Amino acid sequence: MKWFAPSPLSIKLPLLAAAMMVLVGTVASQLVLRSLAQVQDARIQELARMHVEGLSVALGPLVLRHDIWEVYDTLDRAAQGSEGRRMVLTAVADERGKVLAATDPKRVPMDSDIAALTADAVALDDLSVDGASNVLSLLAPLTYQGRTVGQIATELDVADLLSERRQALLYLIMGNAIAIGFLSMTGFLAIRRMLQPVTTLARQMTETKGEPHPIPAADIPRGDGELARLAHTYNSMVGAVAAKAEAERRLAERERFVALGRLSSSLAHEINNPLGGLLNATDTIRSYPDRPDVVRQSADLLDRGLRHLRDVTRVTLDQNRIDPESRGLSADDFEDLKLLIQPEVARQRLDLDWCVDLAAPTVCSTPAGPVRQIALNLLLNACAASGQSGRVGLHVSLQADALTLQVTNTGPDMPQAALDRLLADGPLSPGGGVGLRLVRELARGLGGCVGHARPDDVTLITVSLPMSQGAANAEE
């Protein structure tokens, strides 16, 4: 049955129906043939009984007198009757089993033993047209006035009954074949038509690439049947999936804009803080141009401030540059992140716990941009969650085959909506953390995973990113 399993439903159901019809036809044919056999057996037994009883009445006195010529004459006249034409041979014997007369004296001589003729003979009640031979042998007692005075042996020709049975069998086979063929083809077409919506639904589900497509209205059956409701339900599901995907796309874009706004705010604060000091330095130079020591100090202040602004802009440009062939992640990237997050840490008077345990300059072939964006978004969220005078930490470690980033903060635990953005794939509710869904998408894009824990009232976000084999060998 292994060949039957992969067949489509539109083939299996008609074949199953045809098999059931063959079974029903076979059983029905057997019942018809059995009924015909019973009718034929009843007919032949009734005919044989009438023949034996008639001969018993006519031959009883003659057998008692051993009147051989009268016995023969009676048998000859009985053979000429309509029922006698079926009797091929009839022989009468006395009580000793010696033949007195027979319709064929040459075959059954007088005074011969009747047992030689009745070797295959059966009793009247056991007479049956079994199909083994065209001639049936019967042996019955010759009873006269309640006394058995002899025996009657008869051979009956049943060739016509066997021919009738074979003809009935042939008609049944032909009729069943025609009926099964017609009903199978009709059932195949009808079932195929009824299952067309199911076939269409299966094709839509298996051929879907990227996103599911609804079933065309022309392929949906009319009415309010089960298949029509199934097709409408599938189309509703496809619409819901498309709406969910569109909503997630919009929410992801919204989070990116929110993250960009937060980053812009931090950059504006970082740039605005040294500007006041730089302007004061320029005013000092203008006010005391004749004092070299004051000019030198103000110039040094200008140089440090401008270098700081240059570093901030360089880190920001590196962070947001679109580069399909981004360079590999290195320890310097985390130093840039520390410089970038420092203004937010200073603004909220946070304690920064920074530990980057990387021995090699180049960690792995993983692009630096996504990793920097993951760390920056998590650090910005940690700063926002810690509040004033809290503690924020970043711990980076390199194992044999993975890079692990751990961002901690001492603020309250993340709300469920933020956890759903960071850890789940379901629909997002409005609002929430900055770039949390983006963190999840970037981590999954790099083949990594994101985890959350709350040990000792400290929120711990862990990002594990796999390291390529080549980079691992280089590190060793």
FENQUI-V519721 format. One record per backbone hydrogen bond with DSSP energy under -0.5 kcal/mol. NH is the residue of the N-H (numbers start at 1). CO is the residue of the C=O. E is the energy in kcal/mol with one decimal. If there is no record, write none. Layout:
{{NH | CO | E} {NH | CO | E}}
This chain:
{{4 | 1 | -0.6} {5 | 1 | -1.1} {6 | 2 | -0.8} {7 | 4 | -0.9} {11 | 8 | -1.4} {12 | 8 | -2.4} {13 | 9 | -2.2} {15 | 11 | -2.0} {16 | 12 | -2.6} {17 | 13 | -2.8} {18 | 14 | -2.8} {19 | 15 | -2.5} {20 | 16 | -2.3} {21 | 17 | -2.3} {22 | 18 | -2.6} {23 | 19 | -2.3} {24 | 20 | -2.8} {25 | 21 | -3.1} {26 | 22 | -2.5} {27 | 23 | -2.5} {28 | 24 | -2.8} {29 | 25 | -2.6} {30 | 26 | -2.4} {31 | 27 | -2.2} {32 | 28 | -2.5} {33 | 29 | -2.9} {34 | 30 | -2.4} {35 | 31 | -2.5} {36 | 32 | -2.6} {37 | 33 | -2.5} {38 | 34 | -2.3} {39 | 35 | -2.3} {40 | 36 | -2.7} {41 | 37 | -2.7} {42 | 38 | -2.4} {43 | 39 | -2.4} {44 | 40 | -2.8} {45 | 41 | -2.4} {46 | 42 | -2.2} {47 | 43 | -2.5} {48 | 44 | -2.3} {49 | 45 | -2.5} {50 | 46 | -2.4} {51 | 47 | -2.2} {52 | 48 | -2.7} {53 | 49 | -3.0} {54 | 50 | -2.5} {55 | 51 | -2.3} {56 | 52 | -2.5} {57 | 53 | -2.0} {58 | 54 | -2.1} {59 | 55 | -3.4} {60 | 56 | -1.5} {63 | 59 | -2.9} {64 | 60 | -1.9} {65 | 61 | -1.7} {66 | 62 | -0.7} {66 | 63 | -0.6} {67 | 62 | -2.6} {68 | 66 | -1.4} {71 | 67 | -2.0} {72 | 68 | -2.6} {73 | 69 | -2.6} {74 | 70 | -2.5} {75 | 71 | -2.3} {76 | 72 | -2.5} {77 | 73 | -2.4} {78 | 74 | -2.2} {79 | 75 | -1.9} {80 | 76 | -0.9} {81 | 77 | -0.5} {81 | 78 | -0.9} {85 | 81 | -0.8} {85 | 82 | -0.6} {86 | 83 | -0.9} {87 | 84 | -0.9} {88 | 86 | -0.9} {88 | 155 | -2.4} {89 | 155 | -1.3} {91 | 153 | -3.0} {92 | 101 | -2.7} {93 | 151 | -2.6} {94 | 98 | -2.2} {97 | 94 | -1.6} {99 | 112 | -2.6} {100 | 92 | -3.4} {101 | 92 | -1.3} {103 | 90 | -2.3} {107 | 104 | -0.5} {108 | 104 | -2.5} {109 | 107 | -0.5} {111 | 99 | -3.2} {112 | 109 | -1.4} {114 | 97 | -2.6} {114 | 112 | -0.5} {116 | 113 | -1.2} {117 | 114 | -0.9} {118 | 114 | -1.3} {121 | 118 | -0.6} {122 | 137 | -1.8} {126 | 123 | -0.7} {127 | 124 | -1.2} {130 | 128 | -1.4} {136 | 156 | -2.5} {138 | 154 | -3.1} {139 | 122 | -2.0} {140 | 152 | -2.7} {142 | 150 | -2.8} {143 | 141 | -0.8} {144 | 147 | -3.4} {147 | 144 | -1.1} {149 | 142 | -2.8} {149 | 147 | -0.7} {150 | 142 | -1.1} {151 | 93 | -2.0} {152 | 140 | -3.2} {153 | 91 | -2.9} {154 | 138 | -2.7} {155 | 89 | -2.7} {156 | 136 | -2.8} {157 | 86 | -3.0} {158 | 134 | -3.1} {158 | 156 | -0.7} {162 | 158 | -2.2} {163 | 159 | -2.3} {164 | 160 | -2.3} {165 | 161 | -2.1} {166 | 162 | -2.6} {167 | 163 | -2.5} {168 | 164 | -2.2} {169 | 165 | -2.3} {170 | 166 | -2.5} {171 | 167 | -2.6} {172 | 168 | -2.4} {173 | 169 | -2.5} {174 | 170 | -2.7} {175 | 171 | -2.9} {176 | 172 | -2.9} {177 | 173 | -2.6} {178 | 174 | -2.6} {179 | 175 | -2.8} {180 | 176 | -3.2} {181 | 177 | -2.6} {182 | 178 | -2.7} {183 | 179 | -3.0} {184 | 180 | -2.7} {185 | 181 | -2.2} {186 | 182 | -2.7} {187 | 183 | -3.0} {188 | 184 | -2.7} {189 | 185 | -2.4} {190 | 186 | -2.7} {191 | 187 | -3.1} {192 | 188 | -2.5} {193 | 189 | -2.1} {194 | 190 | -2.5} {195 | 191 | -2.6} {196 | 193 | -0.8} {199 | 195 | -2.6} {200 | 196 | -2.6} {201 | 197 | -2.5} {202 | 198 | -2.6} {203 | 199 | -2.4} {204 | 200 | -2.5} {205 | 201 | -2.0} {206 | 202 | -2.2} {207 | 203 | -2.5} {209 | 211 | -0.5} {211 | 209 | -1.6} {219 | 216 | -1.2} {220 | 217 | -1.1} {229 | 225 | -2.4} {230 | 226 | -2.4} {231 | 227 | -2.3} {232 | 228 | -2.4} {233 | 229 | -2.5} {234 | 230 | -2.3} {235 | 231 | -2.4} {236 | 232 | -2.4} {237 | 233 | -2.4} {238 | 234 | -2.6} {239 | 235 | -2.4} {240 | 236 | -2.4} {241 | 237 | -2.6} {242 | 238 | -2.5} {243 | 239 | -2.6} {244 | 240 | -2.5} {245 | 241 | -2.6} {246 | 242 | -2.4} {247 | 243 | -2.6} {248 | 244 | -2.6} {249 | 245 | -2.2} {250 | 246 | -2.4} {251 | 247 | -2.6} {252 | 248 | -2.6} {253 | 249 | -2.3} {254 | 250 | -2.6} {255 | 251 | -2.6} {256 | 252 | -2.1} {257 | 253 | -2.3} {258 | 254 | -2.5} {259 | 255 | -3.1} {260 | 256 | -2.6} {261 | 257 | -2.5} {262 | 258 | -2.6} {263 | 259 | -2.6} {264 | 260 | -2.8} {265 | 261 | -2.4} {266 | 262 | -2.4} {267 | 263 | -2.7} {268 | 264 | -2.9} {269 | 265 | -2.3} {270 | 266 | -2.5} {271 | 267 | -2.8} {272 | 268 | -2.5} {273 | 269 | -1.9} {274 | 270 | -0.9} {275 | 271 | -0.9} {276 | 272 | -1.0} {276 | 273 | -0.5} {277 | 273 | -0.8} {278 | 274 | -2.5} {279 | 275 | -2.6} {280 | 276 | -2.2} {281 | 277 | -2.1} {282 | 278 | -2.1} {283 | 279 | -2.3} {284 | 280 | -2.3} {285 | 281 | -2.2} {286 | 282 | -2.3} {287 | 283 | -2.4} {288 | 284 | -2.6} {289 | 286 | -0.6} {291 | 288 | -1.3} {292 | 290 | -0.7} {295 | 291 | -2.3} {296 | 292 | -2.8} {297 | 293 | -2.1} {298 | 294 | -2.5} {299 | 295 | -2.5} {300 | 296 | -2.3} {301 | 297 | -2.2} {302 | 298 | -2.5} {303 | 299 | -2.7} {304 | 300 | -2.4} {305 | 301 | -2.4} {306 | 302 | -2.8} {307 | 303 | -2.5} {308 | 304 | -2.2} {309 | 305 | -2.3} {310 | 306 | -2.6} {311 | 307 | -2.5} {312 | 308 | -2.4} {313 | 309 | -2.5} {314 | 310 | -2.5} {315 | 311 | -2.6} {316 | 312 | -2.3} {317 | 313 | -2.6} {318 | 314 | -2.6} {319 | 315 | -2.2} {320 | 316 | -1.8} {321 | 317 | -1.0} {323 | 321 | -0.8} {326 | 323 | -0.8} {326 | 324 | -0.5} {329 | 364 | -0.5} {329 | 366 | -1.6} {331 | 361 | -1.5} {333 | 330 | -0.9} {334 | 330 | -0.6} {334 | 331 | -0.6} {335 | 331 | -1.2} {336 | 332 | -2.2} {337 | 333 | -1.9} {338 | 334 | -2.0} {339 | 335 | -2.0} {340 | 336 | -2.3} {341 | 337 | -2.4} {342 | 338 | -1.1} {345 | 341 | -1.9} {346 | 342 | -2.8} {347 | 343 | -2.7} {348 | 344 | -1.7} {349 | 346 | -0.8} {350 | 345 | -2.7} {351 | 390 | -2.7} {352 | 350 | -0.5} {353 | 351 | -0.6} {353 | 392 | -3.2} {354 | 352 | -0.8} {355 | 353 | -0.5} {355 | 394 | -2.9} {357 | 355 | -0.6} {357 | 396 | -2.9} {358 | 356 | -1.1} {363 | 329 | -2.2} {363 | 361 | -0.6} {364 | 329 | -0.8} {368 | 327 | -2.3} {371 | 367 | -1.0} {372 | 368 | -2.8} {373 | 369 | -2.4} {374 | 370 | -2.4} {375 | 371 | -2.5} {376 | 372 | -2.7} {377 | 373 | -2.4} {378 | 374 | -2.2} {379 | 375 | -2.5} {380 | 376 | -2.6} {381 | 377 | -2.2} {382 | 378 | -2.3} {383 | 379 | -2.6} {384 | 380 | -2.1} {385 | 381 | -2.3} {386 | 382 | -2.0} {387 | 383 | -1.2} {389 | 348 | -2.4} {390 | 387 | -1.1} {392 | 351 | -2.8} {393 | 408 | -2.3} {394 | 353 | -2.7} {395 | 406 | -2.6} {396 | 355 | -2.7} {397 | 404 | -2.2} {398 | 357 | -0.6} {399 | 397 | -0.5} {399 | 402 | -2.7} {403 | 465 | -3.4} {404 | 397 | -2.7} {405 | 463 | -2.8} {406 | 395 | -2.4} {407 | 461 | -2.5} {408 | 393 | -2.1} {409 | 459 | -1.3} {410 | 391 | -1.4} {412 | 385 | -0.6} {419 | 415 | -2.1} {420 | 416 | -2.5} {421 | 417 | -1.7} {422 | 418 | -1.9} {423 | 419 | -3.1} {424 | 419 | -0.5} {424 | 420 | -1.5} {435 | 433 | -0.7} {439 | 435 | -2.1} {440 | 436 | -1.9} {441 | 437 | -2.5} {442 | 438 | -2.7} {443 | 439 | -2.5} {444 | 440 | -2.5} {445 | 441 | -2.3} {446 | 442 | -1.3} {447 | 444 | -1.5} {448 | 443 | -3.2} {449 | 464 | -1.8} {451 | 462 | -2.9} {453 | 460 | -2.1} {455 | 458 | -0.6} {457 | 454 | -0.6} {458 | 455 | -1.1} {459 | 409 | -2.2} {460 | 453 | -2.8} {461 | 407 | -2.6} {461 | 459 | -0.5} {462 | 451 | -2.1} {462 | 460 | -0.5} {463 | 405 | -2.9} {464 | 449 | -2.3} {464 | 462 | -0.5} {465 | 403 | -3.0} {465 | 463 | -0.5} {467 | 401 | -2.2} {472 | 468 | -2.1} {473 | 469 | -2.2} {474 | 470 | -2.0} {475 | 471 | -2.3} {476 | 472 | -1.8}}
